[in-house]
């Protein structure tokens, strides 16, 4: 899965995802919850 596909799956713009990856901004709680729901990952460590 590329960055664009991943961004679509979690409901953010590709540019926003790029900014999160580069540490320019932090993900919103909505994005974190989307990650948890979509990929069944743990929120510990966020």
mmCIF entry with sequence, helices, sheets and N, C-alpha, C, O atoms, coordinates in Angstrom:
data_MODEL
# 
_entry.id   MODEL 
# 
_entity.id                         1 
_entity.type                       polymer 
_entity.pdbx_number_of_molecules   1 
# 
_entity_poly.entity_id                      1 
_entity_poly.type                           'polypeptide(L)' 
_entity_poly.nstd_linkage                   no 
_entity_poly.nstd_monomer                   no 
_entity_poly.pdbx_seq_one_letter_code       
;(UNK)(UNK)(UNK)(UNK)(UNK)(UNK)(UNK)(UNK)(UNK)(UNK)(UNK)(UNK)(UNK)(UNK)(UNK)(UNK)
(UNK)(UNK)(UNK)(UNK)(UNK)(UNK)(UNK)(UNK)(UNK)(UNK)(UNK)(UNK)(UNK)(UNK)(UNK)(UNK)
(UNK)(UNK)(UNK)(UNK)(UNK)(UNK)(UNK)(UNK)(UNK)(UNK)(UNK)(UNK)(UNK)(UNK)
;
_entity_poly.pdbx_seq_one_letter_code_can   XXXXXXXXXXXXXXXXXXXXXXXXXXXXXXXXXXXXXXXXXXXXXX 
_entity_poly.pdbx_strand_id                 A 
# 
loop_
_entity_poly_seq.entity_id 
_entity_poly_seq.num 
_entity_poly_seq.mon_id 
_entity_poly_seq.hetero 
1 1  UNK n 
1 2  UNK n 
1 3  UNK n 
1 4  UNK n 
1 5  UNK n 
1 6  UNK n 
1 7  UNK n 
1 8  UNK n 
1 9  UNK n 
1 10 UNK n 
1 11 UNK n 
1 12 UNK n 
1 13 UNK n 
1 14 UNK n 
1 15 UNK n 
1 16 UNK n 
1 17 UNK n 
1 18 UNK n 
1 19 UNK n 
1 20 UNK n 
1 21 UNK n 
1 22 UNK n 
1 23 UNK n 
1 24 UNK n 
1 25 UNK n 
1 26 UNK n 
1 27 UNK n 
1 28 UNK n 
1 29 UNK n 
1 30 UNK n 
1 31 UNK n 
1 32 UNK n 
1 33 UNK n 
1 34 UNK n 
1 35 UNK n 
1 36 UNK n 
1 37 UNK n 
1 38 UNK n 
1 39 UNK n 
1 40 UNK n 
1 41 UNK n 
1 42 UNK n 
1 43 UNK n 
1 44 UNK n 
1 45 UNK n 
1 46 UNK n 
# 
_struct_asym.id          A 
_struct_asym.entity_id   1 
# 
loop_
_struct_conf.conf_type_id 
_struct_conf.id 
_struct_conf.pdbx_PDB_helix_id 
_struct_conf.beg_label_comp_id 
_struct_conf.beg_label_asym_id 
_struct_conf.beg_label_seq_id 
_struct_conf.pdbx_beg_PDB_ins_code 
_struct_conf.end_label_comp_id 
_struct_conf.end_label_asym_id 
_struct_conf.end_label_seq_id 
_struct_conf.pdbx_end_PDB_ins_code 
_struct_conf.beg_auth_comp_id 
_struct_conf.beg_auth_asym_id 
_struct_conf.beg_auth_seq_id 
_struct_conf.end_auth_comp_id 
_struct_conf.end_auth_asym_id 
_struct_conf.end_auth_seq_id 
_struct_conf.pdbx_PDB_helix_class 
_struct_conf.details 
_struct_conf.pdbx_PDB_helix_length 
HELX_P HELX_P1 AA1 UNK A 3  ? UNK A 10 ? UNK A 3  UNK A 10 1 ? 8  
HELX_P HELX_P2 AA2 UNK A 14 ? UNK A 22 ? UNK A 14 UNK A 22 1 ? 9  
HELX_P HELX_P3 AA3 UNK A 29 ? UNK A 39 ? UNK A 29 UNK A 39 1 ? 11 
# 
_struct_conf_type.id          HELX_P 
_struct_conf_type.criteria    ? 
_struct_conf_type.reference   ? 
# 
loop_
_atom_site.group_PDB 
_atom_site.id 
_atom_site.type_symbol 
_atom_site.label_atom_id 
_atom_site.label_alt_id 
_atom_site.label_comp_id 
_atom_site.label_asym_id 
_atom_site.label_entity_id 
_atom_site.label_seq_id 
_atom_site.pdbx_PDB_ins_code 
_atom_site.Cartn_x 
_atom_site.Cartn_y 
_atom_site.Cartn_z 
_atom_site.occupancy 
_atom_site.B_iso_or_equiv 
_atom_site.pdbx_formal_charge 
_atom_site.auth_seq_id 
_atom_site.auth_comp_id 
_atom_site.auth_asym_id 
_atom_site.auth_atom_id 
_atom_site.pdbx_PDB_model_num 
ATOM 1   N N  . UNK A 1 1  ? 0.848   -1.158 0.000  1.00 0.00 ? 1  UNK A N  1 
ATOM 2   C CA . UNK A 1 1  ? 0.000   0.000  0.000  1.00 0.00 ? 1  UNK A CA 1 
ATOM 3   C C  . UNK A 1 1  ? 0.907   1.238  0.000  1.00 0.00 ? 1  UNK A C  1 
ATOM 4   O O  . UNK A 1 1  ? 1.861   1.325  0.773  1.00 0.00 ? 1  UNK A O  1 
ATOM 5   N N  . UNK A 1 2  ? 0.593   2.177  -0.870 1.00 0.00 ? 2  UNK A N  1 
ATOM 6   C CA . UNK A 1 2  ? 1.399   3.391  -0.898 1.00 0.00 ? 2  UNK A CA 1 
ATOM 7   C C  . UNK A 1 2  ? 0.787   4.447  0.027  1.00 0.00 ? 2  UNK A C  1 
ATOM 8   O O  . UNK A 1 2  ? -0.274  4.234  0.613  1.00 0.00 ? 2  UNK A O  1 
ATOM 9   N N  . UNK A 1 3  ? 1.466   5.575  0.145  1.00 0.00 ? 3  UNK A N  1 
ATOM 10  C CA . UNK A 1 3  ? 1.037   6.614  1.072  1.00 0.00 ? 3  UNK A CA 1 
ATOM 11  C C  . UNK A 1 3  ? -0.354  7.147  0.728  1.00 0.00 ? 3  UNK A C  1 
ATOM 12  O O  . UNK A 1 3  ? -1.170  7.383  1.619  1.00 0.00 ? 3  UNK A O  1 
ATOM 13  N N  . UNK A 1 4  ? -0.616  7.333  -0.547 1.00 0.00 ? 4  UNK A N  1 
ATOM 14  C CA . UNK A 1 4  ? -1.918  7.852  -0.963 1.00 0.00 ? 4  UNK A CA 1 
ATOM 15  C C  . UNK A 1 4  ? -3.037  6.889  -0.595 1.00 0.00 ? 4  UNK A C  1 
ATOM 16  O O  . UNK A 1 4  ? -4.071  7.312  -0.079 1.00 0.00 ? 4  UNK A O  1 
ATOM 17  N N  . UNK A 1 5  ? -2.845  5.603  -0.853 1.00 0.00 ? 5  UNK A N  1 
ATOM 18  C CA . UNK A 1 5  ? -3.847  4.595  -0.506 1.00 0.00 ? 5  UNK A CA 1 
ATOM 19  C C  . UNK A 1 5  ? -4.068  4.547  1.001  1.00 0.00 ? 5  UNK A C  1 
ATOM 20  O O  . UNK A 1 5  ? -5.204  4.449  1.463  1.00 0.00 ? 5  UNK A O  1 
ATOM 21  N N  . UNK A 1 6  ? -2.983  4.615  1.763  1.00 0.00 ? 6  UNK A N  1 
ATOM 22  C CA . UNK A 1 6  ? -3.086  4.586  3.215  1.00 0.00 ? 6  UNK A CA 1 
ATOM 23  C C  . UNK A 1 6  ? -3.859  5.806  3.722  1.00 0.00 ? 6  UNK A C  1 
ATOM 24  O O  . UNK A 1 6  ? -4.716  5.680  4.597  1.00 0.00 ? 6  UNK A O  1 
ATOM 25  N N  . UNK A 1 7  ? -3.560  6.976  3.177  1.00 0.00 ? 7  UNK A N  1 
ATOM 26  C CA . UNK A 1 7  ? -4.260  8.202  3.573  1.00 0.00 ? 7  UNK A CA 1 
ATOM 27  C C  . UNK A 1 7  ? -5.756  8.073  3.323  1.00 0.00 ? 7  UNK A C  1 
ATOM 28  O O  . UNK A 1 7  ? -6.565  8.456  4.169  1.00 0.00 ? 7  UNK A O  1 
ATOM 29  N N  . UNK A 1 8  ? -6.125  7.537  2.164  1.00 0.00 ? 8  UNK A N  1 
ATOM 30  C CA . UNK A 1 8  ? -7.540  7.349  1.841  1.00 0.00 ? 8  UNK A CA 1 
ATOM 31  C C  . UNK A 1 8  ? -8.185  6.395  2.841  1.00 0.00 ? 8  UNK A C  1 
ATOM 32  O O  . UNK A 1 8  ? -9.303  6.640  3.295  1.00 0.00 ? 8  UNK A O  1 
ATOM 33  N N  . UNK A 1 9  ? -7.509  5.334  3.180  1.00 0.00 ? 9  UNK A N  1 
ATOM 34  C CA . UNK A 1 9  ? -8.078  4.323  4.091  1.00 0.00 ? 9  UNK A CA 1 
ATOM 35  C C  . UNK A 1 9  ? -8.326  4.867  5.486  1.00 0.00 ? 9  UNK A C  1 
ATOM 36  O O  . UNK A 1 9  ? -9.238  4.412  6.176  1.00 0.00 ? 9  UNK A O  1 
ATOM 37  N N  . UNK A 1 10 ? -7.513  5.850  5.914  1.00 0.00 ? 10 UNK A N  1 
ATOM 38  C CA . UNK A 1 10 ? -7.739  6.409  7.251  1.00 0.00 ? 10 UNK A CA 1 
ATOM 39  C C  . UNK A 1 10 ? -8.448  7.756  7.211  1.00 0.00 ? 10 UNK A C  1 
ATOM 40  O O  . UNK A 1 10 ? -8.694  8.364  8.253  1.00 0.00 ? 10 UNK A O  1 
ATOM 41  N N  . UNK A 1 11 ? -8.775  8.219  6.017  1.00 0.00 ? 11 UNK A N  1 
ATOM 42  C CA . UNK A 1 11 ? -9.587  9.412  5.884  1.00 0.00 ? 11 UNK A CA 1 
ATOM 43  C C  . UNK A 1 11 ? -8.872  10.737 6.060  1.00 0.00 ? 11 UNK A C  1 
ATOM 44  O O  . UNK A 1 11 ? -9.455  11.696 6.566  1.00 0.00 ? 11 UNK A O  1 
ATOM 45  N N  . UNK A 1 12 ? -7.607  10.801 5.646  1.00 0.00 ? 12 UNK A N  1 
ATOM 46  C CA . UNK A 1 12 ? -6.877  12.072 5.685  1.00 0.00 ? 12 UNK A CA 1 
ATOM 47  C C  . UNK A 1 12 ? -6.305  12.361 4.304  1.00 0.00 ? 12 UNK A C  1 
ATOM 48  O O  . UNK A 1 12 ? -6.205  11.470 3.461  1.00 0.00 ? 12 UNK A O  1 
ATOM 49  N N  . UNK A 1 13 ? -5.933  13.605 4.088  1.00 0.00 ? 13 UNK A N  1 
ATOM 50  C CA . UNK A 1 13 ? -5.280  13.959 2.836  1.00 0.00 ? 13 UNK A CA 1 
ATOM 51  C C  . UNK A 1 13 ? -3.851  13.425 2.818  1.00 0.00 ? 13 UNK A C  1 
ATOM 52  O O  . UNK A 1 13 ? -3.219  13.286 3.865  1.00 0.00 ? 13 UNK A O  1 
ATOM 53  N N  . UNK A 1 14 ? -3.355  13.132 1.645  1.00 0.00 ? 14 UNK A N  1 
ATOM 54  C CA . UNK A 1 14 ? -1.987  12.621 1.530  1.00 0.00 ? 14 UNK A CA 1 
ATOM 55  C C  . UNK A 1 14 ? -0.984  13.618 2.107  1.00 0.00 ? 14 UNK A C  1 
ATOM 56  O O  . UNK A 1 14 ? -0.021  13.211 2.757  1.00 0.00 ? 14 UNK A O  1 
ATOM 57  N N  . UNK A 1 15 ? -1.191  14.906 1.883  1.00 0.00 ? 15 UNK A N  1 
ATOM 58  C CA . UNK A 1 15 ? -0.290  15.925 2.422  1.00 0.00 ? 15 UNK A CA 1 
ATOM 59  C C  . UNK A 1 15 ? -0.279  15.930 3.938  1.00 0.00 ? 15 UNK A C  1 
ATOM 60  O O  . UNK A 1 15 ? 0.768   16.121 4.556  1.00 0.00 ? 15 UNK A O  1 
ATOM 61  N N  . UNK A 1 16 ? -1.445  15.721 4.538  1.00 0.00 ? 16 UNK A N  1 
ATOM 62  C CA . UNK A 1 16 ? -1.537  15.652 5.993  1.00 0.00 ? 16 UNK A CA 1 
ATOM 63  C C  . UNK A 1 16 ? -0.769  14.448 6.512  1.00 0.00 ? 16 UNK A C  1 
ATOM 64  O O  . UNK A 1 16 ? -0.029  14.551 7.490  1.00 0.00 ? 16 UNK A O  1 
ATOM 65  N N  . UNK A 1 17 ? -0.942  13.319 5.863  1.00 0.00 ? 17 UNK A N  1 
ATOM 66  C CA . UNK A 1 17 ? -0.217  12.115 6.272  1.00 0.00 ? 17 UNK A CA 1 
ATOM 67  C C  . UNK A 1 17 ? 1.287   12.325 6.144  1.00 0.00 ? 17 UNK A C  1 
ATOM 68  O O  . UNK A 1 17 ? 2.047   11.904 7.017  1.00 0.00 ? 17 UNK A O  1 
ATOM 69  N N  . UNK A 1 18 ? 1.716   12.962 5.082  1.00 0.00 ? 18 UNK A N  1 
ATOM 70  C CA . UNK A 1 18 ? 3.132   13.266 4.908  1.00 0.00 ? 18 UNK A CA 1 
ATOM 71  C C  . UNK A 1 18 ? 3.645   14.150 6.039  1.00 0.00 ? 18 UNK A C  1 
ATOM 72  O O  . UNK A 1 18 ? 4.732   13.920 6.569  1.00 0.00 ? 18 UNK A O  1 
ATOM 73  N N  . UNK A 1 19 ? 2.858   15.164 6.409  1.00 0.00 ? 19 UNK A N  1 
ATOM 74  C CA . UNK A 1 19 ? 3.251   16.045 7.512  1.00 0.00 ? 19 UNK A CA 1 
ATOM 75  C C  . UNK A 1 19 ? 3.365   15.276 8.827  1.00 0.00 ? 19 UNK A C  1 
ATOM 76  O O  . UNK A 1 19 ? 4.284   15.514 9.610  1.00 0.00 ? 19 UNK A O  1 
ATOM 77  N N  . UNK A 1 20 ? 2.437   14.360 9.067  1.00 0.00 ? 20 UNK A N  1 
ATOM 78  C CA . UNK A 1 20 ? 2.488   13.541 10.286 1.00 0.00 ? 20 UNK A CA 1 
ATOM 79  C C  . UNK A 1 20 ? 3.753   12.684 10.279 1.00 0.00 ? 20 UNK A C  1 
ATOM 80  O O  . UNK A 1 20 ? 4.462   12.613 11.283 1.00 0.00 ? 20 UNK A O  1 
ATOM 81  N N  . UNK A 1 21 ? 4.034   12.037 9.157  1.00 0.00 ? 21 UNK A N  1 
ATOM 82  C CA . UNK A 1 21 ? 5.218   11.180 9.057  1.00 0.00 ? 21 UNK A CA 1 
ATOM 83  C C  . UNK A 1 21 ? 6.512   11.960 9.273  1.00 0.00 ? 21 UNK A C  1 
ATOM 84  O O  . UNK A 1 21 ? 7.460   11.443 9.864  1.00 0.00 ? 21 UNK A O  1 
ATOM 85  N N  . UNK A 1 22 ? 6.549   13.202 8.796  1.00 0.00 ? 22 UNK A N  1 
ATOM 86  C CA . UNK A 1 22 ? 7.771   14.011 8.917  1.00 0.00 ? 22 UNK A CA 1 
ATOM 87  C C  . UNK A 1 22 ? 7.857   14.756 10.247 1.00 0.00 ? 22 UNK A C  1 
ATOM 88  O O  . UNK A 1 22 ? 8.843   15.445 10.509 1.00 0.00 ? 22 UNK A O  1 
ATOM 89  N N  . UNK A 1 23 ? 6.827   14.621 11.089 1.00 0.00 ? 23 UNK A N  1 
ATOM 90  C CA . UNK A 1 23 ? 6.844   15.281 12.386 1.00 0.00 ? 23 UNK A CA 1 
ATOM 91  C C  . UNK A 1 23 ? 6.477   16.752 12.335 1.00 0.00 ? 23 UNK A C  1 
ATOM 92  O O  . UNK A 1 23 ? 6.708   17.485 13.297 1.00 0.00 ? 23 UNK A O  1 
ATOM 93  N N  . UNK A 1 24 ? 5.906   17.190 11.222 1.00 0.00 ? 24 UNK A N  1 
ATOM 94  C CA . UNK A 1 24 ? 5.493   18.582 11.081 1.00 0.00 ? 24 UNK A CA 1 
ATOM 95  C C  . UNK A 1 24 ? 4.257   18.853 11.937 1.00 0.00 ? 24 UNK A C  1 
ATOM 96  O O  . UNK A 1 24 ? 4.097   19.944 12.483 1.00 0.00 ? 24 UNK A O  1 
ATOM 97  N N  . UNK A 1 25 ? 3.390   17.856 12.047 1.00 0.00 ? 25 UNK A N  1 
ATOM 98  C CA . UNK A 1 25 ? 2.201   17.989 12.886 1.00 0.00 ? 25 UNK A CA 1 
ATOM 99  C C  . UNK A 1 25 ? 1.892   16.632 13.512 1.00 0.00 ? 25 UNK A C  1 
ATOM 100 O O  . UNK A 1 25 ? 2.414   15.598 13.093 1.00 0.00 ? 25 UNK A O  1 
ATOM 101 N N  . UNK A 1 26 ? 1.041   16.666 14.511 1.00 0.00 ? 26 UNK A N  1 
ATOM 102 C CA . UNK A 1 26 ? 0.599   15.439 15.169 1.00 0.00 ? 26 UNK A CA 1 
ATOM 103 C C  . UNK A 1 26 ? -0.740  15.012 14.584 1.00 0.00 ? 26 UNK A C  1 
ATOM 104 O O  . UNK A 1 26 ? -1.507  15.853 14.114 1.00 0.00 ? 26 UNK A O  1 
ATOM 105 N N  . UNK A 1 27 ? -1.028  13.717 14.608 1.00 0.00 ? 27 UNK A N  1 
ATOM 106 C CA . UNK A 1 27 ? -2.330  13.278 14.107 1.00 0.00 ? 27 UNK A CA 1 
ATOM 107 C C  . UNK A 1 27 ? -3.436  13.718 15.059 1.00 0.00 ? 27 UNK A C  1 
ATOM 108 O O  . UNK A 1 27 ? -3.233  13.793 16.271 1.00 0.00 ? 27 UNK A O  1 
ATOM 109 N N  . UNK A 1 28 ? -4.601  14.007 14.501 1.00 0.00 ? 28 UNK A N  1 
ATOM 110 C CA . UNK A 1 28 ? -5.757  14.335 15.342 1.00 0.00 ? 28 UNK A CA 1 
ATOM 111 C C  . UNK A 1 28 ? -6.242  13.063 16.025 1.00 0.00 ? 28 UNK A C  1 
ATOM 112 O O  . UNK A 1 28 ? -5.895  11.949 15.632 1.00 0.00 ? 28 UNK A O  1 
ATOM 113 N N  . UNK A 1 29 ? -7.056  13.263 17.062 1.00 0.00 ? 29 UNK A N  1 
ATOM 114 C CA . UNK A 1 29 ? -7.635  12.087 17.720 1.00 0.00 ? 29 UNK A CA 1 
ATOM 115 C C  . UNK A 1 29 ? -8.495  11.309 16.744 1.00 0.00 ? 29 UNK A C  1 
ATOM 116 O O  . UNK A 1 29 ? -8.555  10.082 16.810 1.00 0.00 ? 29 UNK A O  1 
ATOM 117 N N  . UNK A 1 30 ? -9.154  12.003 15.849 1.00 0.00 ? 30 UNK A N  1 
ATOM 118 C CA . UNK A 1 30 ? -9.984  11.311 14.854 1.00 0.00 ? 30 UNK A CA 1 
ATOM 119 C C  . UNK A 1 30 ? -9.138  10.398 13.972 1.00 0.00 ? 30 UNK A C  1 
ATOM 120 O O  . UNK A 1 30 ? -9.555  9.292  13.628 1.00 0.00 ? 30 UNK A O  1 
ATOM 121 N N  . UNK A 1 31 ? -7.956  10.869 13.613 1.00 0.00 ? 31 UNK A N  1 
ATOM 122 C CA . UNK A 1 31 ? -7.051  10.053 12.799 1.00 0.00 ? 31 UNK A CA 1 
ATOM 123 C C  . UNK A 1 31 ? -6.549  8.849  13.590 1.00 0.00 ? 31 UNK A C  1 
ATOM 124 O O  . UNK A 1 31 ? -6.474  7.741  13.060 1.00 0.00 ? 31 UNK A O  1 
ATOM 125 N N  . UNK A 1 32 ? -6.212  9.065  14.836 1.00 0.00 ? 32 UNK A N  1 
ATOM 126 C CA . UNK A 1 32 ? -5.739  7.964  15.684 1.00 0.00 ? 32 UNK A CA 1 
ATOM 127 C C  . UNK A 1 32 ? -6.835  6.920  15.854 1.00 0.00 ? 32 UNK A C  1 
ATOM 128 O O  . UNK A 1 32 ? -6.573  5.721  15.767 1.00 0.00 ? 32 UNK A O  1 
ATOM 129 N N  . UNK A 1 33 ? -8.051  7.369  16.094 1.00 0.00 ? 33 UNK A N  1 
ATOM 130 C CA . UNK A 1 33 ? -9.179  6.438  16.245 1.00 0.00 ? 33 UNK A CA 1 
ATOM 131 C C  . UNK A 1 33 ? -9.431  5.687  14.935 1.00 0.00 ? 33 UNK A C  1 
ATOM 132 O O  . UNK A 1 33 ? -9.740  4.495  14.949 1.00 0.00 ? 33 UNK A O  1 
ATOM 133 N N  . UNK A 1 34 ? -9.300  6.385  13.804 1.00 0.00 ? 34 UNK A N  1 
ATOM 134 C CA . UNK A 1 34 ? -9.475  5.730  12.501 1.00 0.00 ? 34 UNK A CA 1 
ATOM 135 C C  . UNK A 1 34 ? -8.420  4.643  12.305 1.00 0.00 ? 34 UNK A C  1 
ATOM 136 O O  . UNK A 1 34 ? -8.728  3.560  11.808 1.00 0.00 ? 34 UNK A O  1 
ATOM 137 N N  . UNK A 1 35 ? -7.183  4.930  12.692 1.00 0.00 ? 35 UNK A N  1 
ATOM 138 C CA . UNK A 1 35 ? -6.120  3.920  12.595 1.00 0.00 ? 35 UNK A CA 1 
ATOM 139 C C  . UNK A 1 35 ? -6.463  2.700  13.440 1.00 0.00 ? 35 UNK A C  1 
ATOM 140 O O  . UNK A 1 35 ? -6.339  1.561  12.989 1.00 0.00 ? 35 UNK A O  1 
ATOM 141 N N  . UNK A 1 36 ? -6.893  2.954  14.665 1.00 0.00 ? 36 UNK A N  1 
ATOM 142 C CA . UNK A 1 36 ? -7.234  1.864  15.576 1.00 0.00 ? 36 UNK A CA 1 
ATOM 143 C C  . UNK A 1 36 ? -8.373  1.017  15.007 1.00 0.00 ? 36 UNK A C  1 
ATOM 144 O O  . UNK A 1 36 ? -8.310  -0.212 15.022 1.00 0.00 ? 36 UNK A O  1 
ATOM 145 N N  . UNK A 1 37 ? -9.406  1.680  14.509 1.00 0.00 ? 37 UNK A N  1 
ATOM 146 C CA . UNK A 1 37 ? -10.550 0.947  13.992 1.00 0.00 ? 37 UNK A CA 1 
ATOM 147 C C  . UNK A 1 37 ? -10.252 0.196  12.708 1.00 0.00 ? 37 UNK A C  1 
ATOM 148 O O  . UNK A 1 37 ? -10.687 -0.942 12.531 1.00 0.00 ? 37 UNK A O  1 
ATOM 149 N N  . UNK A 1 38 ? -9.512  0.832  11.814 1.00 0.00 ? 38 UNK A N  1 
ATOM 150 C CA . UNK A 1 38 ? -9.231  0.235  10.510 1.00 0.00 ? 38 UNK A CA 1 
ATOM 151 C C  . UNK A 1 38 ? -8.222  -0.907 10.609 1.00 0.00 ? 38 UNK A C  1 
ATOM 152 O O  . UNK A 1 38 ? -8.366  -1.925 9.932  1.00 0.00 ? 38 UNK A O  1 
ATOM 153 N N  . UNK A 1 39 ? -7.200  -0.739 11.452 1.00 0.00 ? 39 UNK A N  1 
ATOM 154 C CA . UNK A 1 39 ? -6.112  -1.714 11.494 1.00 0.00 ? 39 UNK A CA 1 
ATOM 155 C C  . UNK A 1 39 ? -6.008  -2.486 12.803 1.00 0.00 ? 39 UNK A C  1 
ATOM 156 O O  . UNK A 1 39 ? -5.066  -3.250 13.012 1.00 0.00 ? 39 UNK A O  1 
ATOM 157 N N  . UNK A 1 40 ? -6.999  -2.274 13.692 1.00 0.00 ? 40 UNK A N  1 
ATOM 158 C CA . UNK A 1 40 ? -7.059  -2.997 14.964 1.00 0.00 ? 40 UNK A CA 1 
ATOM 159 C C  . UNK A 1 40 ? -5.745  -2.930 15.734 1.00 0.00 ? 40 UNK A C  1 
ATOM 160 O O  . UNK A 1 40 ? -5.242  -3.945 16.216 1.00 0.00 ? 40 UNK A O  1 
ATOM 161 N N  . UNK A 1 41 ? -5.192  -1.715 15.844 1.00 0.00 ? 41 UNK A N  1 
ATOM 162 C CA . UNK A 1 41 ? -3.940  -1.548 16.575 1.00 0.00 ? 41 UNK A CA 1 
ATOM 163 C C  . UNK A 1 41 ? -4.216  -0.900 17.929 1.00 0.00 ? 41 UNK A C  1 
ATOM 164 O O  . UNK A 1 41 ? -5.267  -0.292 18.135 1.00 0.00 ? 41 UNK A O  1 
ATOM 165 N N  . UNK A 1 42 ? -3.285  -1.034 18.825 1.00 0.00 ? 42 UNK A N  1 
ATOM 166 C CA . UNK A 1 42 ? -3.404  -0.527 20.189 1.00 0.00 ? 42 UNK A CA 1 
ATOM 167 C C  . UNK A 1 42 ? -3.079  0.954  20.237 1.00 0.00 ? 42 UNK A C  1 
ATOM 168 O O  . UNK A 1 42 ? -2.200  1.418  19.509 1.00 0.00 ? 42 UNK A O  1 
ATOM 169 N N  . UNK A 1 43 ? -3.771  1.703  21.081 1.00 0.00 ? 43 UNK A N  1 
ATOM 170 C CA . UNK A 1 43 ? -3.508  3.124  21.225 1.00 0.00 ? 43 UNK A CA 1 
ATOM 171 C C  . UNK A 1 43 ? -2.399  3.423  22.222 1.00 0.00 ? 43 UNK A C  1 
ATOM 172 O O  . UNK A 1 43 ? -1.992  4.579  22.347 1.00 0.00 ? 43 UNK A O  1 
ATOM 173 N N  . UNK A 1 44 ? -1.906  2.438  22.922 1.00 0.00 ? 44 UNK A N  1 
ATOM 174 C CA . UNK A 1 44 ? -0.816  2.663  23.881 1.00 0.00 ? 44 UNK A CA 1 
ATOM 175 C C  . UNK A 1 44 ? 0.409   3.129  23.106 1.00 0.00 ? 44 UNK A C  1 
ATOM 176 O O  . UNK A 1 44 ? 0.782   2.527  22.099 1.00 0.00 ? 44 UNK A O  1 
ATOM 177 N N  . UNK A 1 45 ? 1.029   4.197  23.578 1.00 0.00 ? 45 UNK A N  1 
ATOM 178 C CA . UNK A 1 45 ? 2.196   4.735  22.940 1.00 0.00 ? 45 UNK A CA 1 
ATOM 179 C C  . UNK A 1 45 ? 1.928   6.002  22.154 1.00 0.00 ? 45 UNK A C  1 
ATOM 180 O O  . UNK A 1 45 ? 2.862   6.666  21.706 1.00 0.00 ? 45 UNK A O  1 
ATOM 181 N N  . UNK A 1 46 ? 0.651   6.345  21.983 1.00 0.00 ? 46 UNK A N  1 
ATOM 182 C CA . UNK A 1 46 ? 0.314   7.587  21.287 1.00 0.00 ? 46 UNK A CA 1 
ATOM 183 C C  . UNK A 1 46 ? 0.309   8.723  22.253 1.00 0.00 ? 46 UNK A C  1 
ATOM 184 O O  . UNK A 1 46 ? 0.048   9.862  21.865 1.00 0.00 ? 46 UNK A O  1 
# 
